[in-house]
């Protein structure tokens, strides 16, 4: 097995130029969530040329795809590709590297598939930054027969044990009645007042909820001119919590609070979800151990101390369905924040290119470990079953 892994490592180094070129091409022409036509076609075409069977448009997502290659009996190992960008920032979350890493690992593992047996898939998962493409793909059963779902994410540290916050985004609209704000304020109904009150009341809601609930928001509409009573006010809120079982009652309490404020201010109320709810990430420790060992083979230490800050991942929903892994790899110093132009530039830096290569290598080597050992696959599955058995509904 060591000889096979060494061959894979050499082949990855030979592919480095191609992979860097792909990451740059995705970077230079960023596409927003749900609009990743060129990006998904570029990845799918390369996989099709390598002998993968490619299907597109899963779960009603035109830019989603599943590319698969099989050789004999064996488990299904899937590498997940993201490729959507951020408005005004481009690939400030590094999804150009995520898509490239999944493709590179898929190509490497496919190259030794005849020696191992099993199936390798590269699954294109669009719209991570908005509606949560993986949520829709999970609900559509795309991962139903997958034994292990693996992906990587650029960041500012090497981390294998990753958790995340459950998340639900809501848009709240208050509707009132316009009037002259100075001459006839009593004839209007101010829609901005209950929205401002909702921002003020959220702190009390958080204090009265189970620990860990967070609510952040922005006002997207608050009136047209100061001398017109605002007849429409809109806020967008992101509610997050360590677990879905804390998030859901928090969302219900938030809805009740908005309803009470609408009634108190004589406004109509509309609340809609702007994305699908994200589950918290459940890192499979069997997969994490394999990946960590392969990073050690490459001479890369990791930091798996408890995380002090985190966001939300639609990979969390995948992790509730199948054994999953979502490690981070460093492409910039800790002073660089994600979702910035500086982070987008770091994806093409020397550190970014080095991080991409070792991530492709570690992903592919972990795939080898799984295809070569049914016992490891079953151990990952057993842990997943146990976690699901103890998870709250």
Residue pairs with C-beta under 8 A, 6 or more apart in sequence:
1 368
1 372
4 112
4 115
4 368
5 297
5 365
5 368
7 112
8 108
8 109
8 111
8 112
8 361
8 364
8 365
8 368
9 298
9 361
9 365
11 108
11 111
12 104
12 108
12 357
12 360
12 361
12 364
13 357
15 104
15 107
15 108
15 360
16 353
16 357
19 100
19 103
19 104
19 356
19 357
19 360
20 353
20 356
22 42
22 43
22 46
22 99
22 100
22 103
23 96
23 97
23 100
23 347
23 348
23 352
23 353
23 356
24 96
24 348
25 42
26 39
26 42
26 83
26 91
26 95
26 96
26 99
26 100
27 90
27 91
27 96
27 344
27 347
27 348
29 38
29 39
30 85
30 86
30 90
30 91
30 96
31 37
31 38
31 39
31 83
31 84
31 85
32 84
32 85
32 86
32 87
32 129
33 84
33 126
33 127
33 128
33 129
33 130
33 131
33 133
34 61
34 62
34 63
34 84
34 126
34 127
34 130
34 131
35 63
35 84
36 63
36 83
36 84
36 126
36 127
37 62
37 63
39 63
39 83
39 84
39 99
40 56
40 63
40 64
40 65
40 83
40 124
40 126
43 65
43 81
43 83
43 99
43 103
43 122
43 124
44 54
44 56
44 65
44 67
44 124
46 103
46 107
47 54
47 67
47 103
47 106
47 107
47 122
48 54
48 67
50 69
50 107
50 110
51 69
51 110
52 67
52 68
52 69
52 106
52 110
52 122
53 67
53 68
53 69
54 65
54 66
54 67
54 68
55 65
55 66
56 62
56 63
56 64
56 65
57 64
57 65
58 64
58 65
58 66
58 137
58 140
58 142
59 133
59 136
59 137
59 139
59 140
59 142
60 136
60 140
61 126
61 127
61 133
61 136
61 137
63 124
63 126
63 127
64 123
64 124
64 125
64 126
64 133
64 137
65 123
65 124
66 121
66 122
66 123
66 124
66 142
67 106
67 121
67 122
67 123
67 124
68 119
68 120
68 121
69 110
69 113
69 119
69 120
69 121
70 113
70 118
70 119
71 113
71 114
71 116
71 117
71 118
71 119
72 114
72 117
72 118
73 117
73 118
74 116
74 117
74 118
74 119
74 371
75 118
75 119
75 147
75 148
75 370
75 371
75 374
75 377
76 118
76 119
76 120
76 121
76 145
76 146
76 147
76 148
77 109
77 118
77 119
77 120
77 121
77 146
77 147
77 148
77 150
77 367
77 370
77 371
78 120
78 121
78 122
78 123
78 143
78 146
78 148
78 149
78 150
79 101
79 102
79 103
79 105
79 106
79 109
79 120
79 121
79 122
79 123
79 150
79 151
79 363
79 367
80 98
80 102
80 122
80 123
80 125
80 134
80 149
80 150
80 151
80 315
80 318
81 98
81 99
81 101
81 102
81 103
81 122
81 123
81 124
81 125
81 151
82 95
82 98
82 99
82 125
82 126
82 128
82 151
83 95
83 96
83 98
83 99
83 124
83 126
84 95
84 126
84 127
84 128
84 129
84 130
85 91
85 92
85 93
85 95
85 96
85 129
86 92
86 93
86 129
86 339
89 339
89 340
89 341
89 344
90 341
90 344
91 97
91 344
91 347
92 338
92 339
92 340
92 341
92 343
92 344
93 129
93 154
93 338
93 339
93 343
94 153
94 154
94 155
94 331
94 338
94 343
94 344
94 346
94 347
94 352
95 128
95 129
96 347
97 152
97 154
97 331
97 347
97 352
97 355
97 356
97 359
98 151
98 152
98 153
98 154
99 124
100 356
100 360
101 151
101 152
101 356
101 359
101 360
101 363
102 122
102 123
102 151
102 363
103 122
104 356
104 360
104 363
104 364
105 122
105 150
105 360
105 363
105 364
105 367
106 120
106 121
106 122
108 360
108 361
108 364
108 367
109 120
109 364
109 367
109 368
109 371
110 120
112 368
113 119
113 120
113 371
116 368
116 371
116 372
117 371
118 370
118 371
120 367
120 371
121 146
123 137
123 142
123 143
123 149
125 133
125 134
125 137
125 314
126 133
127 133
128 134
128 313
128 314
130 274
130 275
131 274
131 275
131 276
132 275
132 276
132 278
132 314
132 317
133 314
134 314
134 315
134 317
134 318
135 275
135 276
135 277
135 278
135 314
135 317
136 276
137 143
137 318
138 317
138 318
138 320
138 321
139 276
143 149
143 318
143 321
143 322
144 321
146 322
147 322
147 323
147 370
147 377
147 380
147 381
148 284
148 287
148 322
148 323
148 324
148 325
148 370
148 377
148 380
149 315
149 318
149 319
149 322
149 323
149 324
149 325
150 287
150 291
150 324
150 325
150 363
150 366
150 367
151 315
151 325
151 326
152 326
152 327
152 328
152 329
152 359
152 362
152 363
153 162
153 326
153 327
153 328
153 329
154 328
154 329
154 330
154 331
154 332
154 343
154 346
154 347
154 352
154 355
155 328
155 329
155 330
155 331
155 338
156 330
156 331
156 332
156 333
156 334
156 336
157 303
157 328
157 330
157 334
158 295
158 300
158 301
158 302
158 303
158 327
158 328
158 329
158 330
159 302
159 303
159 304
159 307
159 327
159 328
160 283
160 288
160 291
160 292
160 295
160 302
160 304
160 325
160 327
161 283
161 285
161 288
161 304
162 281
162 283
162 307
162 326
162 327
162 328
163 242
163 280
163 281
163 283
163 307
163 310
164 278
164 280
164 281
164 310
164 311
164 312
164 313
164 315
164 316
165 214
165 240
165 241
165 242
165 278
165 280
165 310
165 311
165 312
166 240
166 241
166 242
166 243
166 244
166 246
166 247
166 277
166 278
166 279
166 280
166 312
166 316
167 238
167 239
167 240
167 247
167 275
167 277
167 278
167 312
168 238
168 239
168 240
168 247
168 251
168 273
168 275
168 277
168 278
169 236
169 237
169 238
169 239
169 273
169 274
169 275
170 236
170 237
170 239
170 251
170 254
170 255
170 271
170 272
170 273
170 274
171 234
171 235
171 236
171 237
171 271
171 272
171 273
171 274
172 195
172 198
172 234
172 235
172 236
172 237
172 258
172 269
172 270
172 271
173 232
173 233
173 234
173 269
173 270
173 271
174 191
174 192
174 194
174 195
174 232
174 233
174 234
174 261
174 262
174 265
174 267
174 268
174 269
175 191
175 231
175 232
175 267
175 268
175 269
175 270
176 188
176 189
176 190
176 191
176 229
176 230
176 231
176 232
176 233
176 265
176 266
176 267
176 268
177 187
177 188
177 189
177 229
177 231
178 188
178 228
178 229
178 230
178 231
179 185
179 186
179 187
179 188
179 228
179 229
180 187
180 188
180 227
180 228
180 229
181 188
181 226
181 227
181 228
181 229
182 227
185 229
188 229
188 231
189 229
189 231
189 265
189 266
189 267
190 229
190 230
190 265
191 223
191 230
191 231
191 232
191 233
191 265
191 267
192 222
192 223
192 230
192 233
193 265
194 233
194 258
194 261
194 262
194 264
194 265
194 267
195 219
195 222
195 233
195 234
195 235
197 261
197 265
198 235
198 257
198 258
198 261
199 217
199 219
199 235
201 257
201 261
202 215
202 217
202 237
202 254
202 257
205 213
205 215
205 250
205 253
205 254
205 257
206 213
206 214
206 215
208 253
209 246
209 249
209 250
209 253
210 241
210 246
210 249
210 250
211 246
212 241
212 242
212 243
212 246
213 239
213 240
213 241
213 246
213 247
213 250
214 239
214 240
214 241
215 237
215 238
215 239
215 240
215 250
215 254
216 237
216 238
216 240
217 235
217 236
217 237
217 238
218 235
218 236
219 233
219 234
219 235
220 234
220 235
220 236
221 232
221 233
221 234
222 230
222 233
222 234
223 229
223 230
223 232
223 233
224 230
236 274
237 254
239 247
239 250
239 251
239 254
240 247
240 312
241 247
241 250
242 280
243 280
243 392
244 277
244 279
244 280
244 392
245 392
245 393
247 277
255 271
258 269
258 271
259 269
261 267
262 268
262 269
276 314
276 317
278 312
278 313
278 314
278 316
278 317
279 316
279 317
279 319
279 320
280 316
281 313
281 315
281 316
281 319
281 324
281 326
282 316
282 319
282 320
282 324
282 384
282 387
282 391
283 319
283 324
283 325
283 326
284 319
284 323
284 324
284 325
284 380
284 383
284 384
285 383
286 323
286 376
286 379
286 380
286 383
287 323
287 324
287 325
287 366
287 370
287 380
288 325
288 327
290 366
290 369
290 370
290 376
291 325
291 327
291 362
291 363
291 366
292 302
292 304
294 361
294 362
294 365
294 366
294 369
295 301
295 302
295 358
295 362
297 365
298 358
298 361
298 362
300 358
300 362
302 327
313 326
315 324
315 326
318 324
319 326
320 388
320 391
322 384
323 380
323 381
323 383
323 384
325 366
327 359
327 362
329 355
329 358
329 359
330 351
330 355
331 343
331 346
331 347
331 349
331 351
331 352
331 355
331 356
332 342
332 343
332 346
332 349
332 351
332 352
336 342
336 343
336 346
337 343
346 352
369 376
370 376
370 377
370 380
